[in-house]
Amino acid sequence: MDVVKAVETYITKLVSTPSAMKVLLLDTHTTPIVSLASTQSTLLSHQVYLTDRIDNGKRDRMSHMKCVCFLQPSEDSLDALSAELREPKYGEYYLYFSNILSKPAIERLADIDEFEVVREVQEYFADYAPLLPCLFSLNHTPTAEKPLYGSSPNVWDSLALERTVQGIMAVLLSLKKKPVIRYEKISGMAKKLASEVQHRIQAEATLFDFRLTQVAPLLLILDRRNDPVTPLLSQWTYQAMVHELLGIHNGRVNLSMVPGIRPELSEITLTTITDPFFQAHYLATFGDLGTSLKNYVQSYQSRSLAQSPSSINSIFDMKRFVEEYPEFRKLGGNVSKHVALVGELSRLVDRDRLLEVGEVEQGLATSSGSDFKNVQAVVNNPVVPAWNKLRVVILYALRYQKTQTSNIAALINLLLSNGMSREEARLVYVFLNVAGSDQRQDDLFSTESLLAKGRSALKGLKGVENVYTQHTPHLSQTLENLFRGRLKDTAHPFLDGTGTNMGLQRPQDIIIFMIGGTTYEEARTVALLNQEAGNSLTGTRILLGGTCVHNSSSYVEMIRTAAEKFPVSVYEPPPESATTAPSLNLNLGGVNTTEDVKVKTRTGALLTLISACIILAFTTMEFFDYRHVGVDTSIKLSVRLNVTFPHVPCYLLSLDVMDISGEQQRDISHNILKKRITKTGVDMPASRGGDLRNEIDKLAERRTNGYCGSCYGGQEPESGCCNSCEEVRQAYTDKGWSFTNPDGIEQCVEEGWSDKLKDQADEGCNVSGRIRVNKVVGSIQVTPGRSYQAGSRTFQDLVPYLRDDGNPHDFSHTIHEFFFMADDEYNPNKAKIGKDMKERMGISDNPLDGAEAKTNKSSYMFQYFLKVVSTQFRTLEGKTINTHQYSSTQFERDLTKFNEGENKQGVFTQHGVAGAPGAYFNFEISPILVVHSETRQSFAHFLTSTCAIVGGVLTVAALLDSILFATGRKLRKGGSDGNVKLM
């Protein structure tokens, strides 16, 4: 599982085609990926003579060149590519994307490629930065503009979650792994990420159709908050140390601030694929590095003597000099680079007293602990930078959060007295609240369990490499438990039971992803484990990745920025803190109320009066809010329906709504879809109920501009003309006439109306959609033919329905879906909450869903009587969701039997209204509102009860104390008086 080789393979493949001079266009995301996995010489060997950014609008037009684009499928990159394809600067384009390209994006590119210059579009899954063979990063260092956390330390920012899922998917696809997933149980972010990754894998099943292995690969998702110590420590291995003190950004180190640095060394490249010395020693400790660098310089000196003019004595020597000079010059540059780099590290270590600070840090981070006086000495040392003092105090607070609260308070006050701002000092509280002992699921400092103490003692007997590398990341212990089958499912569960019995098997491939960023110290641990596995028979391969790679400054800055979106309580001392802990919540002015409120000032009096006014105002507002009665003022509700009529064609069906208020909606088509179905019940491909009108516009184009068709006696429209068969039919309906003979109407003959009716005569129809009705008694009617009104009564045009054309019609039907919706259910979030509440209460099923009604008679009526009850759900979070329930009864009758006479029981039945065939949904709105509430005893009630208990106990105790005191004093006084009398 070498991510550098995986990405390098992708880069080589995409620049190999076409085999001609080409340009390579990248975006801001793929530029560092290519620079980490490939070199300029490799690109030149594949005829890439120009590398540029896709968003650079000043590029010259070179039509003779081919163009290879390697881009992230983000909105910004697609916009830049769209602008490029609208005005192409090159002859051909080969498009490669670093992740899965959505179908809308592909259609968008196809529409824009008007000049047809795109020759190839492919997905190469290199959407991550390969920093080492066993380390990758998503290059998402959180900032205020691009945060990682949401409103709390356990909630994702939505964009960050999507970017992280995409990055992990790219890693899995590039390595061809379909893993089982485990996650840290205490982390809500880890569970959310695991669920999203699993969902994407299932959605892209064809991409993950890899060869099965005996033991499935493992994706283990961890949370940085479970180990906040590792990124806070000073580092003492080469790569980690450079990143800690100078910063490594996509394989580059900025040395421009180094005193006396040569211009060519102001920015250097530091990667294992381009630097053989760094490849050999990037894991070396700082002490070993000095010896290795000395040998490297001596090797260069010996080679420089061999290249001196005095050593060139023959033609062979001259030839050797010419051949070896480029390599010798490259070696000289590399030696100069590492000498300058190690020299700057030594200067910073000496300037910031990192040896003294590092020794204290290692003591705090390991089981040996560190004396309080040593930490005080670091904080009081004026030479140690304030930044290092803060890190040491945070480490002390994390270690002794539960046991030495007074010392933590003293150290924070000591920071303030040494000139540190309150904004910086309050970060101690932020770390305790975000990543303190209550937020972690494991014993980070080996101070809690007897087993952990035993392991620490054993390690002490074995010894450590040196005092500055005593600490091992918590990841090391996690991997050890995983290898030995001791990683408990209770702490690191499998996702949704995907790993049944997997905990007993040792995976061969392990991918670890650290939410919140990983470190080079953890990468060193993984690299050493991989080396051990390579020398053993087990051959377990480990890959580490994270949202970014932290040093201490980037980690603290991430927590500082994230805390600005968290509740303000994150700046307060944790509950177990000592009473002497200073209040550093700047939102409250940083006031220590235990002392300051005792001082009487005019300002304080004014603030008291203002506070009293505010309290009175808010109390009044709460009282009026308490007295407020909520009234539902919505006057409409929606009906969602999906009904199939297998024996009535779509052109005969009419959907009408009538209610008691007099409002009528005839032949509704808005938000309603009529879909034609065959007599076998199969959907007609690409057809809807309006297909009879599809060719009217074409016919109108062929007619002259002055054409004005006759309405044949029907009610003429405002224009006075009926230019289509449909308009004539509407004119007949408005007049109250039946539309019985389309063959005698010119417009219908030209449109072939009768032929189309015959073609559809044996079809059925599916009616689905949403309609809006008033909150009064009403009826939804699905009837044959169009309805019209004559006087105060409504009639249907039944002639086409009842005509004997060899295709008998009837109103047999199947109700797939029928329910009433409130306006709240248009909100997807509220709709989901309402659905979940209904399922939990067992009321999610609608009475008419799945109902079937059958008849073989044309004149047959189906009636449903629905009682609609408004329903309201109230959640614990204070959300209110309005919805509806309904009950149903039904009645059906044969319209040919107007007078049924007496039945066997002697009951005489007669129907007052003849009626029309169809399906009638008669609804009535109940004035009752059913409220389902999630309730829990409020915190205010708990607080009031607690105060009452405390106050009552104290009052009774004070009363007893006063009684006992008075009684004792009385007895003592009586005793003294007696003694006087005796004398």
N, C-alpha and C positions, 0 to 999 in steps of 0.2 A: 504493500500500500504506500507507494511513493508518489505523493501529490506533485512533486516537482517534475518527475518523469511523465505523469499523466497530462499535466498542462503543457509540457514541452512537446509531447506527441501531438496534441491538438494544434499547437502553434505551427509545428513543422508541416502538418497536413494542410492547414489552410493557406500557407504561403507557397506551397508546392504547386498549386493550381491557380492560374494557368502557367505553363512553362514559357514565360515571356517577361519582358521588363514590366514591372508593376509598381503601384503605389499602395502602401498600407495605411488605412485610415482607422484611427482608434478614438475612443471617447475617454472621459475622465476616469471611468472605472476600469476599463480594460488596459489603459496605458501602463499602470504599475504591474498588472498581471503579466503582460508580455515582457516587460523589463526584468521581472524576477525569474522567468522561465526560459528566456532566450537571450542571445547576445547579438550585437550588431553584425558581427562576422557571419553568424548563422543566417541572419536575414539577407545579407549581401550574397551569400552562396546560393540563395534561391531567387536571385535577381530582384530583390526588393531594394530599389535605389532611393526611395523617398518614404519617410514615415511622418505622418502629420495627424492633426486632430480633425475630426469630422466637423466640429463647430468653428473651424478657422475659415472665415469667409474670404480671406485674402489669397487663397491658393490660386495659382495660374491654371488656365485651361490647357490640358494636354490630351487631345483626342486620340493620340497614337498609343497612349499608355493604358494598361489594364489597371483596375482598382480592386483591391481586396479590403473589405470592411469587416472589422471584428468589433462588435458592439454589444453592450448590455441591452436587453429588450425593455429599457425604461422609456418613460414618456419623453424625457429630454432627448435621448438618443434617437428615438423614432422621429421626433420633430426635426432634428438636424438632418437625418437621413432623407426625410421627405423633401426638405429644402434642396438637398443635393440632387435628388432624382428629378426634381422639376426643372433644374438647369444643370444637366450633367456636364462635368468637366473632363470626364475620361470616356474612352470608347466602350468599355465593358465593365460591369460591376459584379463582383462575387461577394455575396452577403453571408456572413457567419455571425451567429448570435450566441452569447455565452450562457444562455439558459433557454427554457422552454418558451417558444414563441406562440402567443395566443392566435386563435383563428381570426378574430377581428383585426389584429395587427398584420397578418398575412394579406387579408383582403384590402387593407389600407395601402400596403405597399404595391399590390397589384394595380389598384386604381391610379396610383401616382405615377407608375412607370409608363408614361405615355410614349416615351421614345424607345421603349423596349430594349433598354441597355442592361437590364439585370439578367445574368446568365445562370446564376445558381443561388439558392437560399438553403442554408443548413444550420443545424444547432450543434455547437461544440460546447460541452458543459464545463466551461472553465470560468465560472462566476465567483472565484475566490482567489486570494493571494497565496501562492505556495511559498512560504517563507523558508521552510526546511523540508526535507523528505517526509518528516513525521509531524509537521506543524503547518496549519493553514489558518488564515484569518479572513474574516469578511470585510475587513477595513472599515468597520463602523465604530469609530471612536465617538461616543456620545457627546453631543453639544446641546446648547439650548435650542438651536434650530433643528437638530436631528437627534431627539432624545431616544433613550432606550426604555425608560420607565414611563408609566402612565401617572395616575393620580396617587399611587402608593407603591412601596417597594416590591409589591407582589403582583403588579399589573403591568402588562406590556403596553407600550405605545403601538398603535395599530400598524403604522408604517414600518416600524422597526421589526415587528413580528413578521410581516410579509417579506421583508428583505432577508431576515434570518432563515425563514422557511425556504426561500428560493436558493440561498447559499448552500444550505445543507442538502437540498435536492441535487444541486450541481455536483457536490462532492460525491454523493452516493452514485449518481449516474456516471461520473467520470471514472470511478473505481469499479463500476458494475457490481454494486452491493445492494442487496435487499435485506435490511437488517430487522431483527426484533429490537424493540425499544424499551429501555428502562430509564427511569428518571428519579430525581431526588424528591421524596414524598413531601417534604416540608415546603417545597417551592411550588407555588401556584403557577409561576412563569414556566417552570420546567414541564409541568403537566400539560399546560396549554400548548407549548411548543411541540411536545411529543404527540399530542392529539392531532395538531395541524399537519405535521410531517406524515403521520400515518394516513391521514385522510388524503393527502396529495399522492402518496404512493399508490393507494387504492384507486384514485381517480386516473392515474397515469399507468395503469397496469401493463399496457403493452410496452412501455419504455422499461419497466422493471421485470421483464420476462427473461431473467438470467438463469444460468445453469445452477441447479440446487446443490448445496454443499451438505456434508454430513451434519455439521453444526452451523446453524445460521450465524452470520455476522451480528455483532451487537453494537447498537448505538446507545451510548450512555450519556444522558443529558444532566449536567450538574449546574449548580448556581454559585456564582462568585461569592454570594453572601454567606455561604457555609464555610468559606475560608477567606476572611478579609485580611489575614496576616501576611500571606505570601507576597502579595503585591506591595505591601508597605515596607518591606525590609530592604536594606542596602544589599546590593548584589556583589558577588566576588568571583564570578566566572566571566570569561572574556565577553561573550556576546551579551549576556544579561547586564554586565557592568557598563558596557558601551550604551546600551539602551537606557539604563537608569540615569547615567550622568550626562549623556549627550543626546540620546534619542536616535533610534533607527527607524526611518520612515520609508517603507517599501525598498529596503536594501540600500538606502543612501543615508550618509551621516554628514551633517553640516558642521564644518570646523572653522567657519569664517570668523567666529568670535574668539578663537584661540590666539593668544598673543604671539606675534611674530610668525604666523603661519604663511607658507608660500602660496601664491595665488592658485597654482595648479592643485593644491591640496585643500582648498577652501570647501570643496564638497567631494566626498569620496564614495566609491561603491564598496559595499561590504556584504557579499553573498558567498555562499559556499560553492556555487557552480562556476564562479569567475575567479576565485581567490584560493589557491591551493594551501597557503599558510593558514588562512581563516578556516578552511575546511578541516584541517588537521587539528586546530587548537581552539575552536569556538566553544568547546565544553571545558577547557582547561581553567583551573583556578588562577587567581591573579599572581600568586607566588610562582607556580609552574610556568606561567606565561613569560615571566622575565627571563628564565633560563632558556626557554625555547626561542625567544626573540634574539637573545644573545647569540645562540648557535646560528640562527638565520642570517644575522648580520655578518658573522664570521664566514659563513658559506659564500655570501655575496662578495666579501673582501677577497677571498681566495680566487673567485671567478674573475674579479676585476683585475687581479694581477695577471691572470692568464690572457686577459684581453688588452693588456698594456702594449704600447708600440714596441717595447724592448723584447717582447715575446714573439714577435712576428719576424721570422728569419727565413721563410721559404714561401713558395707559391702555395703549398698545402696550408701553411699557417694563415695566409691571407684569405684563402677560400673558406677555411674554418671560421675566421673572424667575421666574414660577410654573412655566413649562414647563421651564426650564433648571436650576432649583434642584436637583432630585434628581440629575441628571447631574453638576452642579457639586459637590454634596456627596460623591458617589461618587469624583469626581476628587480631592477634598481628602483623603479617606481613603486613596486609593491613593498619593498623594504622601507622606503621613505614613508610610505603611508602608515605602516604599522608602527614604526618608530615614533612618528608624530602622534599617532592615536594613543599608544601606551604612555608616551610622555605626558599627554594632556590628562589621562586618567590618573597618573601619579600626582600631578599638580593639584587636581581637584580633591583627591583623597587627603593630601596634606593640608590644603587650604581649609577644608570643611571638617577636619578632625574626624574623618570617617572611620578610622581604626578604633578610636575610643567609642564613638557612637555605635559602630557595628557590633562591638563586643557586648554592649548593653542590650542592643536589639536581639542578638542571638540568645542571650539569657532569658529575655522576656518571651521569645517565640518557642523555646524548648522547655523541657520538663525541669531543667535546672533552676529556672526562675531568675530574678534579678532583684537586688536589694533596692529598697526605696531610696536610700541615700545616693546610690549610683545614678538613679534617674534624676534626683534633685541636682546632682553635680552637673549633669549634662544640661539641664534647663538653666542653671545659674552661670554656665560657662559663656562669657561674652563672645568668644571666638566661634562657637558653634552657631551656624545659621538658624534663624527662627523656624525655617521649614523642617530641619532635622529635629529640633526640639518638639515640634508639634507631632511628628511621626512617633517619637519615643513615648510621648504622653498618651497618644491614641493606643499604642500597643499595650502600655501598662493598664489602661482602662479596660481594654478588651480582655486582658488576662485576669485581672482582679476585680471584675465588675461586681461580683457577689460577695467578695470577702474583705476588700479594703476600700470601702466607699469613702471614708474620711480622707485617706491618702490621695484618692483621685481628685476630690474636691480641693485638697491642698495644692496639688500639682497644677490644676486649672488656675487657681488664684496666683500661683507662682508664675505661670505663663503671662498672665495679665500684668503682674508687677514687673516683668522683664520686657515690657513694651509691646507684647503681642496684642493685636486688635481683637475686639470682641467677636467680629465676624469670623476670624480664624479660629479663636478658641472654642467657639460653639460647635465646631466640627467634631470635637470629642463626643458631645452628646448625640450628634447626628449618627456617628458610627455605632454608638451603643444602641440607639433606637432602630437602626437599619440592619446592622449585622452583629448585634450583641448576642449574649448567651441564649436569650429567649428566642432569637430568630434562627439559631443554628440547631441542627439535629444531631451533631456529632461532638465528641469531646475533643476540641481542637488543641488544647494545651496539655493533654494527658494528666489532668489533675483530678479527675472525677472517679474513674473506675479503677478497681484494684488491678485488673488486667492491664490497663494502660500504664499504671505505675510499674508493673513488672516488666513490660516491654522497655520502658525508659531505663530501668536499672540494667537490663541486659545490654542495651545499647551503650550505657556508660562503661560496662565491663569491656566491651569490644573496642571502645575508643572511637574517635571521629577523625576525619581527615585533618582539620584544623579548627580553631575556635570560631572562625568566621563562616564555616559551612556546616555547623551543627544541625541547623534547621533542615528538615525535609518537608516538602509540601504535603498537605493533607491528601492530595491526589495519590501519593505513593501508598498510603495506608489503604485507600479505597481500592486501588488496583491489586494490592496484596490480598485483600479479602476476596476480591473477585477471582483471582487465580486459585485460591484455596477453597472456593465454594462457600465462603463465609459471608458474602455480601447478602444481607438479609432482605427478603422481599418486603418486609414491613418498612424498611428505610428506603429501599430502592426498588419499588414494585415494577413489574412488567406492565405494559400498557394494555388494559382491557383483556387480561388473561392470555396475551399472545405468547407468553413465555412459559406455558405450563411445563413443569419439570426442567425448564431450561437452566434454572439456578444450579442444578446438579452437574451441568456440562460446562466444560471450559471452552469458551469460544476461541477460534483461531484468529479472527480479525475483530479488533475492538476499535470503534470510533468514539472518541470522547469529545463532547461539545460543552464548552463552558459559557453559560449565559453571563454577560457582564464582563467578559474578557479573560484571557488566560495570560500566562507570563512565560518568559524565557527560562526561569528556574524550573517550572513544571515541564517545559519542553525538554530540558536537559534530563529530567527524571525519565521521561518517556523514551528519549534517545538511548539512554543507558540500559533501560529494560529491553529495548529492541536489540541492542548489541548482545545482551545476555541470552535473549531468546534465539538469536541467530547462531549462537555457539552451542545451543542445547537442541534436544530432539523435539521439544514441544513446538517450537517455531511460531509462537504467538506474536502477532504483529499488532502494534498499537499506533493509532493516529490521533493527534490532539488538535483541536481547533477551538476558536472562540470568536465572539463578535469583533474583538480586536486583541492586540497584545499590549498589555499595560506595563508601564513603569509606575513608580509610586506617585509621581506628580499627576499623570493622566488618570490614575485610579481615584485619587482624592478629588480631582477636578470633576470627574464623573459623578461622584457622590454629592459634591457641593451643588452642581447644576441640577441634579435630579431632586435634591431636597427642596428646591424652590417651588416644586409642584406638589410636594407632599403636604399633609396637614401640618399646621404650625407647631403642633405638639412635638414634632421631630427635633425641634431646637430646645426642648425642655429636658431637665435631668430625668433619667429613668426613675420609676417608682422607688427602687431600692436605694437611691442615692442618699448621701448624708445630708443633714439639714444645713450644713455649711456650704453646700455646693452653690455657686453663684448662678443667678438667673441670667442667661445670655440670649434669651429670645428677644431679638431687636424689635419685633413687632409689638412687644409690650414695653419697649423703652429700656429693657435691661434693668428694671428696678428690683432691688431686693426688699420686698415689702416687709420682711420681719423687722427691719430697723428703720427704714425711711418713713413709714407711716406714723412713727412716734413723734416726729418733728412737726410742730405747728407753724404753718406759714400762711400768708394771705393767698398765695397761689393754690395751696392745698384746699383752703376754704372755698375758693372759686371753683376748683375742680369738683369738690364735694357737692356744691349747689348744681353744677352742670350735670353731674352723675345722677343726682336726685331727679332732675327734670327728665333725663333720658329714661330712667327707670319708670317714672310716672307715665311718660309717653308710650313706652313699649308695653307696659301693663295695660293701659287703656286699649291699645291696638289689639293685644291678645284677648281682652275681654270682648271687644266687638267681634273679633274673629270667632270666639267661642259662641257668641249669640247668633252668628250668621247661619242661615239655613240654605243649603245648596238646592238649587232647582234646575232640573234638566230642561233647557230651553230648545234643544234640537227638535225640529219639526219633521224630519225625514229620517228614514232608515233605508238600508240597501238590502236587496234580495239577491242571493247568488243561486243560480239554478243551472242544471244540466240534465235535460230530459230527451229521450230518444223516442220518436214515433215511427215505427218501422213500416206503417202502411199509409202514410200521408206524405205526399211530396212537399218540398219546401215552398214551392210557389203557391200552395194552397193554405199554408199555415199563417195565421195572424196572431200576434202576441199583443194583447190589450190589457190596460190597467184602468179600473174604475173604482172610485171610493165614494163614501157617503157625503163628502164635501161637495160633490158635483164635478170634481176634476176627472177628466178622461184622457188617457194616452192610447191612441190607436196605432196599430201596426208598428210597434216599437222596433227600431233598427239600431239605435245608438247603443253601443256597448253590448250588442247582441249578435251572436254568430250563428247563422243557420248553415249547417253542413249536410250536404246530400249524402245519402247512403244507399247502397244497392239493396235489392230485396233479400239478399243473403246476410245483410247486416254489416257489410264491409264499406269503409269510407270510400267515396268517389275521390280519386287522386286529384289534388289541386282544384277543388271545386267548392263553391259556396252557394248559398241560396240566391244570390243575386246574379247568377250566370245568365239568366234570361235577358239581362240588360247589357251584357258585355259588348254587343255589337251595335248598340243604338247610336253611339257617338260616330262610329264609322259610317253608318247610314246617313246621319245628319250631314257629314262632310260632303257626301255625294249630292245632296240636295242643294238647290240654288238658294242664294241668300234671301230671296223674297218669298220663299215657301211658307205657307200658312195652312196647316192641316185642319180639317173639320173635326168638331167634337161630337158630331152625330147626335145632337140634341142634348148632350150632357151639360153639366154646369161648367161653363167656360172659365178658364183661369184669367188672370188680369191681362195677359197678353192677347187673349181672344183666340189663341191658336192651340191646337193639340197636334204637335209635330211627331209624336211617337205613340206607339200602341199603349205604353204605360200611362201616358197623359190622358188618352181616351178612357182607359180603364178607371183612372182617378176621377175623371169628369162624371162617369156613370155612377161611381160610388158617392160622390158629392151630391148628385141628383137623387140618390136613393134608388137607382136602377140596378138590376142584376146584369153583369157582363157575361152574356150567354153565347154570343155568336161572333167571335173574333174574325172568322173568315169573311164576313161582310164589311170589314173595316179596312180601308186602303193601307193605313200605317201597319196594321197587324200582318197583312198579307205580305208586305214588303219585308218585314222583319222575320217572317217565317214563324210567327208566334204559335200557331196551331201545331206545327211539326215539333217544335221544342216541347210543347205541353205533352204531346204523345210520347216523346222520348223519355220524359220524366214521370210518366203516369204510374209506373210500377215501382217507383223509388220510395224511400223513406227519408226522414229528416231528423237531424240532431240539433236541438236548440240549446244554446249555452250562453252564459254571460251574466251581466249584473244590471239590475234596474233599481231606480230610486222611487220609493212610494212614500206617501204621507203617513204620519202616525195616527191614522184613523181607521175605522172599519172599511175594508175594501176588498177587491177581488182581482186576482191575476188570471186572465182567461187566455187559454190557447185554443183557438177555434178555427174552423175551416173558412176560407174566404175572407174578404175584407168586411169590416163592420162599418155601418153608417147609421146616422141618426135621422129619424123621422118624427117630428114632434118632440115628445119627451121620452120616446122609446128608442132602443138601440137594436138594430137588426144585423144579421150576417148574410152575405151573399153565398147561399148554399148550393146554387145551381151547379157550378163546376165540380163541387165535392160529391154531390149525389148523382151526377150524370152517369149513365150506364155506358162506360167506355171499355168494358171488358177487364177493368182493374178495380175490383171492389176496394173501398177505403174504409178503414175503421180507426178508432182512437186508442187502440192498444198502445201501451207505453211503458217505458222503464225509467224510473227516476234515479239517476246516478248521484245527484247532489241537489239538496235544497235546504238552504238555511238563511237566517236573517243576520245581517251585519250592522254593527254600530260604527260610527265614524272613527272611533278609536282603533278599529281593526284595520284601517288603512295604513296605520303605522306598523311597520314590520316588527319592531321590538315589542310593542304592546300586544300585537297579535300573537307573537310567540309566547309571551307571558300568559295571556288569556287561554291559549291552547293547552299550555302546561298545567294551569290551574284546573281546567276542565278534565284533563286526563287524570289528575290526582284525585279528583272528586268523583270520577266515574260518570261524568255527564257530557263526554266529548261526542258521543254519537247523536246524530240527528234522526228524528223519528221516520222521515220519509226517505233517507238515503238507502238505496238498494231496493226500494219498493217497486213491484211490478203489477200492472193491471192489464187484463186481457179480455177481448171481446171479438166476435166475428160479425158484428152488426154495425152498419154505418151510422144509424141514428141511435147513438148510445152516449150517455153523459156520465162523466166521472167528476165527483165533487169532493174536495178536501176542505175540512173546516179546521183552521189553525188558530190556536190560542197563543199569542206571542207575549212573553213575559220579559221585561227588561231585567238584566242581570248585571251586577257590578262586582268586580273583584278588587280587593284592597290588599296590597302586599306589605310585608314588613318594612320594605324600603320606602313606604309612603306613596307608592304609585297606585293610581286608580285606573282600572280598565273597564270600560263599559262594553257590554255585549248583549246578546239576546238568546233566550231559549224558547222553544215552542212545543206544544203538544198537538196531536193530530187525531182527528176522527175522519172517516170517509164514508161516502154514500155514492151509489151508482144506480142508474135506472135506464130502462129501455124506453126511448122516447116514442116508440110506436104504440106503447100501451098507455094511452092517456087516462083511461078509466079501468082500473084493475078489478073492480067489483069486490065481492066478499071473498076472504080467504077461508081456510078450514076452521079457523076459530070464530068466524062470523064477523070479522072486522072489515068494514067497507073502506076501500082506499081510492082516493081521487086526487090527481095532481092539478093544482090551480093554474100552473103555467106550463105550456107545452115544452119550452126550452129548446136549446140548440145543442147538437153534438159537440164534444170537446172535453178538455180537462180544465177544471175550475179550482183555483186555490183561493178560498175565501179566508181572509185573515182578520183577526180582531185583536186590538192592542189592549192588554190588561193594564189597569192603573196601578198595579202593584210593582214595586222594585225589590228584587231579591238581592241581598248583599252578602257576599262571602268574604270574610276578613281573616287575614293571618294576624294573630294577636300574640303579644308577649307582654309580660309585666314590664312597664316602662322603667327606664333607668331613674327617672324622676321619682317614681313610686318607691323603688328600691332605696334611693337616696333619702327620701322622706322617712321611710321606715327605719333606716339605719340611724338617722339623726334622732328620731324619736327614741330608739333603744338607747343610744349613747346618752342622750339628754336625760332620759328617765333614770338610767342607772346612776349617772353622776348626781342627779338631784336627790335620789334616795340615799346614795352614799353620803352626800353632803349633809342631808337631814340626820342620818344616823350619827355621823361624825359630830354634828353640833349637839345632839342629845347626849352622846357619850362624854363629850368635852364638858358640857354644862353640868352633867351629873357628877363627873369626876371633880370638877372645881367645887361643887356644892359639898361633896363629901369631904374634900380636903379642908374646906372652910369650916365645916361642922366639927371636924376632928381637931382643928387648931383651937376653936372656941372651947371645946371640952377640956383640952389640956390647960387652958388658962384658968378655967374654973377650979380644976383640981389643985393647981398651985395656990 
